Amino acid sequence: MPRPIRALIHPSALQHNLSRVRRAAPDAQVWAVVKANAYGHGIERVFDGLRGADGFALLDLQEAQRLRQLGWRGPILLLEGVFEARDLELCSRLGLWHTIHCDEQIDMLAAHKTQLGHRVFLKMNSGMNRLGFTPQRFRSAWARLNALPQVDEISFMTHFSDADGARGIGHQVAAFDTATQDLPGERSLCNSAGVLRHASVQAALAADWVRAGIVLYGSAPDHPEHGAAHWDLQPAMTLSTRLVALQQLQAGDSVGYGSCFTADQPTTIGVAACGYADGYPRHAGTGTPVLVNGIRTRLLGRVSMDLLAVDLNPVIAAGLEVGFGSEVTLWGRAENGAVLPIDEVAAAAGTVGYELMCALAPRVPVAVAVV
Ligand SMILES: *Cc1c(COP(=O)(O)O)cnc(C)c1O
């Protein structure tokens, strides 16, 4: 028998979360961001749930190819554009839209031989200082692009550094608006946090395209200020396993490497088949939430490579049968419907939901739920 750990992808949750984005930005077209193999979920596995999007946005040409192989004929946007000149041939062949964030990319396009004009998103660095032309240099970049026969249509984008936090987006929106005011073309500003937290404040923001990533997978972009339930999001991934052993601790007994947890009362613990080699964060310590038979309890001691320990006292106190083979939910939805948001596990480990989903290990078998 294989180890009992597995991940389950929920197409109905993806669909629900996509409709949630549409409700928040009703006038915008939605790029479903599926970079990093759909944030660890698998492009092929999320495709059905997200095919209602207006386009898919990603970084890798190979991922774009996989989308075309799945039969997607709509827009695909390369969020960082091309990395070398020959990537442009694939853009022409697969009809990919691509971002232009630097002069070198304009040079490559100017030298590219193509029959079909390219659709490009000219990116502004409005304050994040990662990719894009500064507002001062934006117009000359636009003029250069606009003069190229290789270019069919130019749209504009920028990316927010603080859509999820206190600083907000006002300063970047102002810079973007001022520099693009009289340029013709579609605009794309918001990521997930921008859509959920700011789209209603300024409707114009949401037009013409939003770029929704994390929200589609059911994680709140601004946890812990808000949780997934606050935003009405459903987990798109469940990571679950089973108990493979039980132990009885007396007061004074400890568990695991480093004896990091010592019982202060008689405690029944369960040992679950999940460890950091599965992508579960080793930095999650005692107290990290876990569901056993759908009842909320906590992790005990240090997470090891293949195993972790959980407190079964709350499960027993709830009157539930628990033993070898009992269901353990690391994040997502338990069989009884209880939900453990990935954001809570991430917070306990000092990280964010994004990192945990992307880090799901290759050794974990993944299935797609039939709705
Ligand atoms: C990843 C990414 C997004 C999506 O961000 P989320 O916070 O996951 O919604 C949007 N735009 C760009 C340019 C990105 O790289």
The ligand as a MOL file (V3000), in Angstrom:
LIG
                    3D

  0  0  0     0  0            999 V3000
M  V30 BEGIN CTAB
M  V30 COUNTS 15 15 0 0 0
M  V30 BEGIN ATOM
M  V30 1 C 1.7950 36.3840 -9.5490 0
M  V30 2 C 1.3240 37.6310 -10.1690 0
M  V30 3 C -0.0150 38.0270 -10.0010 0
M  V30 4 C -0.9990 37.2870 -9.1150 0
M  V30 5 O -0.7720 37.6420 -7.7800 0
M  V30 6 P -1.7480 37.1100 -6.6320 0
M  V30 7 O -1.3140 37.8440 -5.4250 0
M  V30 8 O -1.4880 35.6440 -6.5220 0
M  V30 9 O -3.1130 37.4100 -7.0740 0
M  V30 10 C -0.4250 39.1650 -10.6660 0
M  V30 11 N 0.4170 39.8800 -11.4340 0
M  V30 12 C 1.7030 39.5260 -11.5990 0
M  V30 13 C 2.5890 40.3680 -12.4610 0
M  V30 14 C 2.2080 38.4000 -10.9750 0
M  V30 15 O 3.4850 38.0490 -11.1420 0
M  V30 END ATOM
M  V30 BEGIN BOND
M  V30 1 1 1 2
M  V30 2 1 2 3
M  V30 3 2 2 14
M  V30 4 1 3 4
M  V30 5 2 3 10
M  V30 6 1 4 5
M  V30 7 1 5 6
M  V30 8 2 6 7
M  V30 9 1 6 8
M  V30 10 1 6 9
M  V30 11 1 10 11
M  V30 12 2 11 12
M  V30 13 1 12 13
M  V30 14 1 12 14
M  V30 15 1 14 15
M  V30 END BOND
M  V30 END CTAB
M  END
